Amino acid sequence: MSAFFSKRRVSFLSGALLSASLVAACSTSRAPPETQGLTQAEARPSRANYAPRDDAAPTTPAPVEDESANSAVALAAPPPPESAAPAPQRRATPAQQQAMGKAMPAKPMASGVALGSMGVGPGGGGAMAVAPAPMAEKSKKEMQAEDKSLTEAGNTFEAYKPNAFTETTKDALSTFAADVDTASYSMARRYLQNGQLPPTHAVRVEEFVNYFKYRYTPPEEGAFTVHLEGAPSPFNARRHFVRVGVQGKVVSRSQRKPAHLVFLVDTSGSMASSDKLPLALESIKIAVKNLNENDTVALVTYAGSTKDVLPPTPATDVKKIHAALDTLAAGGGTAMGSGMETAYKHAVKKASGSVVSRVVVLTDGDANIGPNLSAKDMLASVQRYVSEGVTLTTVGFGMGNYHDSLMEQLADKGNGNSFYVDSMKEARKVFETQLTGTLEVIAKDVKFQVEFNPKAVNRYRLMGYENRDIADKDFRDDKVDAGEIGAGHTVTALYEVELTGESQELATVRIRAKAPNGTEAKEQAFPLTHANMKASMEAASSDFRFAAAVAATADILRAAPAAEGWSLATAQKLAEGAVGSDTERTEFVKLIGQARALTSASARGR
């Protein structure tokens, strides 16, 4: 985007942290170990005019079912509460209580509104709501200048200001990098299952949306296909949602290149709890079980110092690998930077065009000793290895001192992805399917640029991807780093737009990407027309409706200004109609119910 659209990273001020600590000290409830740092002291950014709407919200939080609860491996369970007191809930700020206590003026909502898809047949179009003149809104520069520092006791998150609406006549281009991370969703799920709303700055819309599977048609040739769809918003009658969906080509396990995985395991003292190191070790065993006979595994640990535990070993030598893992125990400081460099030195020895070489970091992200403590310093020390083709996966564990910001930044700059594992169920999803199933990169430095037609679109905003923003001028600069897409990956992005009602082409979606070992990118363009837009939400595909519900829920949870007055009840109803037999979607609907109950309880001052 323009200079005004460059991402805003916000550090957490010690004064805010002190305030949070003082409030926590006044609490009469004692937080269980897994929720330390997530107490009533943790408050959303105060907005006098904002509060998530919850029509007919339940009055008591209903526990969310966790299919992994009966797992034979009890290591996944968070530490039990130290007392029988219920999990503390965040109390709404006075401004939020006032906002939720007042009856908000009812805004006309379009019922049965929808989002559409590429290749719509005859009759796919429909009457489009004409958006009135855009309301006055602060410029991007003004909003960035007002950015406030946020704090989260114990856990560290990077704070990004949600994308604001942009007037198309002033800036018609929206440019961002592909992102297939999912850590934010599984982290938020853990908060909700622990009886707490997630901090606003822990919620990243794109990671909520991309956590779920979508049934996009894979390409018959080439690296990926693009699926476009749009429909009216059920939250605002003047707006529409537009979805850009990408499906990477599928490479079967037997067809993919041999892989060399270097597992870098944090064995410091902070990893001692059952939901950290023990769960991380079980996760590695799951990954090894799903590797091929030509794959190899190495193991490096770091605590007060770095240690080579296992040299490159065939994945078929399960007994040797398990024996090495079973020797690990937690203790000491956290020299993460030194561990990263050692792991990359091992990985680069195998890196080539015919071998997938990847470092997999398993940690709570709490780096506290050694020469390189920040993501920037760590990556600077291994940059030469990254440029030689070594990719990175960061996998987070635990609560109370979790450094989400470090994990996210490492993955973004290390040409990889970031996950968060909160249970054995999630460990199986990440290490059985997502990691081993998508090891092979099929396209790198993948960039998206959507050019909106000012005659057809008054305003637009990208929902999420704030940390993947790219300057418009850098779209065709092949030296600028972007995101990677692995075999079988899907990437989904949603926009909220206000249309003029004219029948022009709405936008052009351009995607630029390099081959896995290439240096020059190829560009493709796809038109978004009225034929891609549905007349109602019911007419949209179930994948589109569900993605819209997920994005809206994330925007509500992070208190995005553009989502002011949106209702979790509306999002839940939209999601319920698109669940089908998908267990993960069913779980999401239950989580919305939990969020509604917690929001209602918070508004009542409980």
C-alpha positions, 0 to 999 in steps of 0.5 A: 500500500501507500506509505500510510498502509505500512504495518504498525508494530506496537511495543508494550509499555511497562506502565500498562503492565504495571497497571494490569499487575495492580488490578490482578493483585486486587482480585480475590480469585486465584488463576490456575497455572495455565491462565496466569497472566490472563486475569481480570487485569487483562482488558481490551483497549477501551472504546467508549463507543464500542462493545460486541453486540450479542443478541439473546446471548446465553447467561452462563458460559457453557463449557466447550467440548474438547475431543482430545479430552479422552486422549490416552496421552494426558500430557496435552491437558493444561495444568489443573486449577489450584483451587475450585474457584471458577476461571477468572473472567475479564471484566469489561472496562467502564466504557464497555459496560456503559456501551453494552448497558445502553440500548444501541440504536437498531440498524437495518440489517440485510437478512440472508446476505451472501458472498460469491464464487468464481465461475458462477453460472447463469443467474449467479448475479443479482441486485446489488445494494447501492452504497450511499456516499462514504461516511467521513473517516479519519485518514490512515495516517491519523489512525496510525498516529493514535495507535496506543500501546497494549499490554498482556501480562505474562504473554507477549503479542504484537499489536497491529491496528486493524485495516481501516476503510480506504476510499478507492478514488484515493488508493485503488490498490491493496497489496499483501503477502500470502499467509498460512499461519494458524497460531492465532486461532488455536491460541484464542480457542484455548482462552475461550476454553479456559473461560476467558475472552482472548486479548484483542491483540492476540486475534489475527483475522487471517489466521482464524480464516486459514485455520479451516479447510475449504473445498476449492478445486485444485489446479489441473496444471500450474501451482494454484487456482483462484476462486473469487466470490462475493455477497451482501454482508449480514452485518451492514446492509450497505456493504458486501463481503468479497473472498479471494481463495487460492488452492495450491496443487496437491502433492501426495506423500509418495510423490513429494521430495525427500525431507530433512527435518531438524527439530529444535527443542526448547528444554529450558526450565520454562518448558517444564509444565505438562502442556509444554515439553512433554506435549512437544516430544509427543508431537515430534513422535507423531511427525516421525510416524508420518514421514517417508522412508527417504526422510531424515531427522536431526534433533538439537536442544537449547536451554542454558546451552545448545546440544546436538542430541541426534545427528541426521537419522533415517525417519525409519529408525523410530527406536533410535529417534524415540530413545533420543527424545525420551532423554530430554528434560526441562531445566536452565535458561533459554539460549534460543538464538544460539540454538537457532544458529546450530539448527540452521547449520545442520539443515543447510547441509542437506538443502538443495533443489531435490531435498526439503530442508526445514527447521522446526522450532518447538518452544514457548518463545521465552528467549532470555539468555545468549547473544540473539534475543530478538527475532530480528537478531536471530534471523540476522544470524541465520539469514545466509541459511534462509537464502540457501533454501532452508525453511522454518516452522515455529510451533508454540506451546503453553501459557503464562510466558508465551511469546507469540510475537517472536514466533510469528515474526520468526515464521514470517521472515524465515519463509515458513509458518507458525502454529500453536499446539494446545492439545493432543488433538491439535498436535495431530492436526499440525504434525500429522497433516499440516507439517508433514503433508505440506512440507514441499513448497510449491510457490514462494514469495507469493504476493496478492494485489487487488485493484478496485475499480473506483466506478464500482467500489466506493470503499474497501478494507482488507480483513486482517493481513496487517502484518503481511502488508506490502507497499504497492510499489513492491508488488513487482519487485522480486527482491521483496520477500513475501509468503510461501504456499506449500503443497495442498495449502489454501489461502483465503482473504476477505474484503469488506466493500461498499459498492456504487451499484454500477455494472462495471468490473469490480476489481482485478486480482493479481497474484505474483509468485516464484517457482520454489527454486526460481528467482523471477516471479510470474504474474496472473490476473483474474477479474472480479465481476458482478457475475461472481457476486451472489444476490443473497448470503443463502445463495453463496457457497457454504465455504464462503458463508463459513469464511465470512462468519469466521472473519466477522467473529475475529473482527468482533473479538479484536474490537475492530472499529469497522465491526462496531455494533456487529453481533456474535449472534449473527456470526454464529447463525451464519456459521451454523448454516455452513457447518455440514459434517465438519467437526472443526466447524462444529467446534467453532460454532460452540466457541462463538457460543462461549464468546457470547456467554463471556461477553454477556457476563462481562457486560453485567460486571461479573 
